[in-house]
Amino acid sequence: MTTPLRRGACPTLQSPMQTGDGLLVRMGFSGGLCADQLTALARSAQAHGAGQFEITARGNLQARGFSPQGAQQFAQDLAAASLPFRAHPQVETAPLAGCDPHERSNSLALSSTIASVIASAEFTDRLSPKLAIVVDGGGQFTLDALNADIRFNATVSGRWRLSTGGDGRSARILGELDEANAAATTTALLRAIALQGPAARARDLPDETIQGLRRTLDPAQADPPRVNALVAAFEFHLAGQRFARGMVPPFGAIDALTLISLIERSRQQDVCEFRFTPGRMLLALTPTVEQGAAVVNIARSLDLIVEPDDARLFARACAGLPGCASGHLETRVLARRLAASQRFTKEFPLHVSGCAKQCAVRQSAGLTLIGEPTGVAPIVNGRSLDRIETRDLCAIEMCALSIAGERAIASRRPAP
Ligand code: SF4
């Protein structure tokens, strides 16, 4: 079975999504993958699909370019490799959960309790495939940027703040509770969501349901906003004297052969696990700092981003041409050239989209370029500018640099 191309659909191994370059499969993992498991995954994607991967903003991995038979074979290969797939609905934890000494509470323990309660609930098959549950233990990686229907944030050891809908800033806080009550409260919430219909989300819950749940919880305060670790550091200290080093494939995209090369060349460094993180990062967990540094050097030689100030981090691009048949623009070629200009920053990021669907980014960027059949539509800080009437990449690049230059001059002008 395949899912047609549309925003909001949720491709899985069992139900891949039709895209311009064939079927797309998205996978979420509940922990790390050892070198052999990740190699098996990459080889199978190369053999049965296009061998193209993307790490998503949510930290999932998607593989592109399968035929229906290829997708089936891929799913069979992965079942044989015993990969730690998350069940539906996904209970997401931070990528270092369970080995992060900075966690206030053990998010792995709570997430596995919630997952087993859900697995045995009678309403699970009536929940939306998009439904998301986040358990954030308060460690080095914040999950505040992820939208979730149900969110647990550790406050102190054994205590959790429960909120629903939105991201870490916009979610509705319901209250605080002990870990022992978390599973029963989650069950009550999920049952209430299921009663709203198969596509329902937490935002659809009636106010009286929310108020009823609030009365069963202790009052809770919001935490101050947390800094996303992706831009703060690429190096993490773990429990048990281990380390994790981060690397980001440009635009989150990496091909199977590059991934295999990274794994094989890193074997001498005793990488214990590879993990995918929100923010499109790949982590390598190593026993020592020196081994982590050696993996970083290998990643750098393979053109992966290993420094948090690399200008390519401030450019986003979907698959576009030639990978996606819906695209009107060679998105990643253009984004790479524009990123090299250093005009795009964390404050004024770039987003290049092959068509109006804008798969790569949901929030508006500083400059967005949207490919159209005969030109490009530029948008600056959410405001549409005159259309660029060409599909010639050099001409589009010049126009985009001119727009970025004008914006830089305007931002230096004193306010009237
Ligand atoms: S936004 Fe990009 S990847 Fe998505 S359908 Fe359009 S061209 Fe394809």
Residues whose N, C-alpha, C, O or C-beta is under 5 A from the ligand:
A	BS01	SF4	C318 A319 G320 C324 S326 G327 S353 G354 C355 K357 Q358 C359
